[in-house]
Amino acid sequence: MSDRIKEYYDRSVRYEWKRVVQDAYHRLEFETTVRFLKKYLPKKGLILDAGGGPGRYSIEFAKRGYDVVLLDLAPANLEFAKKQIKKAKVQNRVKGIVAGSIVDLSMFPSNMFDAVVCLGGPLSHVEGKGKRDKALSELVRVAKKNAPIFVNVFSRIGVIMGAPRYFSHEIAITKHFKELVERGEDYMWRQKYYAHFFMPEELEEFFAGKEVKVIETVGLEGISSRFKEEINRLARNQKAWKNWLAAHYRLCTHPAVVATSEHVLVICRKI
């Protein structure tokens, strides 16, 4: 399945580069992530951007004075990232652009990075609980003691809530929809690729027993989840948008909001 995901992202480089900045709704994922990165990242150091795609976050880290290693499964993402990094004139801060999977980070020694990020949902594309456990263990292994680790995954309740509006035809496919509801397994993601969607209690269990302490869990789209058209209209009203963003940031860590968000960011620290 990893080959099919790699092929998908090889074909979707420009979309993925623009995805989190294309409109007000999608910027919520990016800007909320950056807000919590600023809160928990050390003041300086070397960051692993694992599954970092075309380099959107790597460039953001480099602009803020961090050293970065970008790792991704899709060669086209890495080639595109090289061009964007050069265009942004931050190549001196990017210490490596590496092809690889988050399931196997053996090219890096243990305790190498001052922070590790896995953003945009790469962990949700790892098929099988055993492999997802291994991927998380690898992300933890390469982090230094006390280093923050940021993991973004897809939410099961969030995707099910969006089903009647965005892919209602799939609800009638009984076996598929049952697998999604009961197990979070989606073999029709983007029509023919794989994704796993997490329940809140599943996430708690997933991080339990690893060498980490969960600090905070964030609903990245939060109270805006699955209201893309309405949110983009609201953003045109400057005062209303300011008030809505204040509510978003106040509520985005509430358990009910986290559970129903489209993307969930788990922030933990290696112990």
DOSE-179168 format. One record per residue: residue in one letter; x negated, y negated, z negated of N, C-alpha, C in turn. Coordinates in steps of 0.2 Angstrom, whole numbers, plus 5000, padded with zeros to 4 digits. Layout:
! residues N
aXYZXYZXYZ
...
//
This chain:
! residues 271
m499650065000500050005000499649945000
s499049944997498549884997498349865004
d498349915009498149895015498749855019
r499349875017499949835020499949765017
i499849755010499849695007499249655010
k498649685011498149645014498349615021
e498649665025498849645032499349585032
y499849595027500349535026500049475025
y499549465020499249405018498749385023
d498449425027498049405033498449365038
r499049385039499549355044499849295041
s499849285034500149225031499749175028
v499149165030498649125027498949055026
r499149025032499348955032499948945028
y500448995028501048985024500848985016
e500349035015500149035008499848975005
w499448945010499048885008499548825007
k500048825010500548765010501048785004
r501148845003501748874999501848824993
v501348824988501548784982501548714982
v501448684988501448614989501948584994
q502348634997502748615003503348575001
d503548574995504148534993504148534985
a504648494982504648484975504748544971
y505248594974505348654971504748694970
h504348704975503748744975503148714971
r503148654971502648614967502748624960
l503348644958503448664950502948724948
e502848774953502448824951501748804950
f501548764955500848734955500648684949
e501148634949500948584944501048614937
t501548654936501648684929501048724927
t500748764932500148804931499548764929
v499448704933498948664932498948634925
r499548614923499648584916499448634911
f499548694911499348744906498648764907
l498348764913497648774914497248714910
k497448654911497148604908497148604900
k497748634898497848644890497348694888
y497248754891496848804888496148824891
l495948794897495348804900494748774895
p494148804895493648764892493448704896
k493048664893492848594896492448604902
k492048664902491648674908491548754908
g491248774914491048844914491248874921
l491148944921491248984927491849024927
i492349004932492949034932493049084938
l493349144937493449194942494249184944
d494249164950494949154954495149224957
a495449264953495549334956496149344960
g496149364966496749364970496949294972
g496349244973496449174974496749154981
g496849204986497049184992496649134996
p496949084999496649035003496248984999
g496248984993495848944989496148884986
r496748874986497048814983496848804976
y496848854971496648844964495948834964
s495548874968494848874967494548794969
i494848764974494648694975494848654970
e495448664967495648624961495148624955
f494948694954494448704948493848664950
a493548674956492948644958492948564958
k493548534960493648464959493548434952
r493748484947493748464940493148484937
g492648504941491948514938491748584936
y492248634937492048694936491648734941
d491248784939491048834944491548884945
v491548914952492148954953491849014958
v492049074956492049134961492749144963
l492849144970493449164973493449234975
l493949274973493949344976494649354979
d494749394984495349404987495349464992
l495849504993495949564996495949545004
a496149495006496249475013495749435016
p495349465021494749435024495049365027
a495549355030495849295033495849245028
n496149255022496149215017495449185015
l494949225015494349205013494049165018
e494149175024493849135030494149065030
f494849065029495149005028494948965022
a494848995016494648965010493948925011
k493448965015492848935016492848865020
k493348865025493448795028493748745024
q494248765020494548715015494048695010
i493648735007493148715002492648665005
k492448685011491948635015492248565016
k492948575018493248515019493348465013
a493448505007493548465001492848444998
k492348465001491648444999491548474992
v491748534990491548564984491248624984
q490848634990490548704991489948714986
n489648664983489148664978489448694972
r490048694970490348724964490648794965
v490748814972490948884973490348924974
k490348964969489749014968489749074972
g490349094974490449154978491149154981
i491249184987491849204990491849274992
v492149314988492049384988492749424990
a492649474995493149514997493249574992
g493849584989493949644984494549644981
s494749694977495349704974495349694967
i495849664964495849654956495849724953
v495949774956495949844953495249864951
d494749834955494049854955493649794955
l493449774949492949714949492249734947
s492049794949491449824947490849784950
m490949744955490449704957490249644952
f490649634947490449584942490349624935
p489749604931489649634925490149614920
s490249644914490649634909490449564906
n490949524903490849464899490449414903
m490649404910490249364914490649294915
f491249284914491649224916491949194910
d491849124910492149084904492949074905
a493149094910493949104911494049144917
v494649174917494849214922495549204924
v495749184930496449174932496649224938
c497249244938497549284943498249254944
l498249204949498849164950499149184957
g499849164957500249174963500549244963
g500349284959500749354958500349414961
p499649414962499349474964499449534960
l499549534954499649584950500249624951
s500749584954501449614956501349654962
h500849644966500749684972500349744971
v500149764965499849824963500349874962
e500249934966500849984965500650034960
g501050044955500950094950500750074944
k501050094938500850064932500150074930
g499850134932499150154930498650104933
k498850084940498350044943498449964940
r499049954939499149884936498849874929
d498849934925498449934919497749924920
k497449964925496749954927496549884929
a497049854933496849784935496849734929
l497249744925497249694919496649714915
s496449774914495849794910495249764913
e495249764920494649734923494649664923
l495249624923495249554922494949534915
v495149574910494949564903494149584903
r493949634906493249654905492749604907
v492949574913492449524915492449454912
a492949444908492949384904492549384898
k492249334896491849324890492349334884
k492049344878492449344872492749274871
n493349274869493749214867493849174874
a493749204879493949164886494649174887
p494949114890495649124892495749164898
i496349194899496449234905497149214906
f497349194913497949174915498249224920
v498749254919499049304924499749284926
n499849274932500549254935500849314938
v501449334936501849394939502549374941
f502849414945503549404947504049424942
s504549394941505049404936505649454939
r505849504935506349544938507049514937
i507249484931507849444931507849384936
g507349354936507349294941507449314948
v507149374951507349394957508049424958
i508249454953508949484954509449424954
m509349374950509749314950509849284956
g509249284960509249254967509549294972
a509649364971509849404976510449384980
p511049374976511649354980511549294985
r511049254983510949194988510449204993
y509949234992509349234997509249305000
f509549364997509449425001510049474999
s510649445000511249484998511349545001
h511049555008511149615011510849675008
e510249655004509949715000510349744995
i510749704992511149724986511549784988
a511749794995512149844997511749904999
i511149904998510649964999510549994992
t511050034991511050064984510450084981
k510050134984509450154981508950104980
h508850064985508350004984508549964978
f509149934978509349894973509349924966
k509549984965509550024959508750024957
e508350034961507650044959507349974957
l507549924960507349854958507649834951
v508349844950508649834944508349874938
e508249944939508049984934507349984932
r506949984938506249994937505749934939
g506149884943505749834945505349844951
e505449904955505149924961505449894967
d505049864971505349834977504949854983
y505149894987504849914993505049884999
m505549834998505749795004505549715003
w505049704999504849634998504549615005
r504849555006504649525013504849575019
q505349615018505649665022505249735022
k504649735021504349805021503649815017
y503549765012502949775008503149785001
y502649794996502849814990502749754985
a503149754980503049704974503449744968
h503149724962503349744956503649684952
f504249684949504549634946504549654938
f504349614934504249624927504849604923
m505049644918505549624912505049594907
p505349544903504949514897504649564892
e505149614890504849664886504349714889
e504349724896503849754899503149724899
l503249654900502649614900502249624893
e502649614887502449624881502049694880
e502349744882502049814882501449814886
f501449784892500949784897500249754894
f500349694890499749664887499549694880
a500049734877499849764871499349814872
g498849824867498349874867497749854871
k497849794875497249774878496849724874
e496249714875495849664871495949594872
v496649584871496849514872497349494866
k497449434865497949404861498349354866
v499049364867499449324871499549264867
i499449204870499449134867500149104869
e500349114875500949074877501149104884
t501849104885502149134891502549074894
v502549064900502849004903503249024909
g503849004910504249004916504048954921
l503748964926503448914930503948874934
e504448904937505048864940505548844934
g505548884929505948864923506648864924
i506948804922507648794923507848774930
s507348774934507448754941507548824946
s507348874943507348934946507948954951
r507748964957508248984962508748934964
f508548864962508948814965508548764969
k508248794974507748764979508048704982
e508648714985508948654989509148594984
e509448614979509748564974509148524971
i508548564969508048534966507648484971
n507648504977507348464982507748394983
r508348404983508848344983508748304977
l508748334971508648294965507948254965
a507448284967506748254967506748184971
r507248174975507248114979507548054975
n507848064969508048014964507548014959
q507147964959506547954955506647964947
k507147924945507347924938507647994936
a508048024940508348084938507748144938
w507348134943506748184943506348184937
k506148114935505748114929506048144923
n506748134922507148164917507148234917
w507248264923507248334924506548364923
l506048334925505348364923505248364916
a505448314912505348314905505748374902
a506348384904506748444902506348504904
h506148514910505748574912505148584908
y504748534906504148554902504348564895
r504848534893505148554886505348624885
l505648654890506048714890505648774893
c505148754897504848814901504448864897
t504348864891504148914886504648944882
h505248924883505848954879505949024882
p506049074878506049144880506649154885
a507149124885507749134889507549104896
v507149054896506949014902506349064906
v505949084902505349124904505649184908
a506149224904506449284907506849274914
t507049214915507449204921507049164926
s506449144925506049104930505849154936
e505749124941505449164947504749184946
h504349144944503649164942503549154934
v503149204931503049194924502249194923
l502049144920501249144918501149164911
v500749214910500549244904499849214902
i499749184897499149154895498849194889
c498249224889498049254883497249244882
r497049264877496349254875495949324874
k495349334876495049394875494749394868
i494949454864494749454857494149504857
//
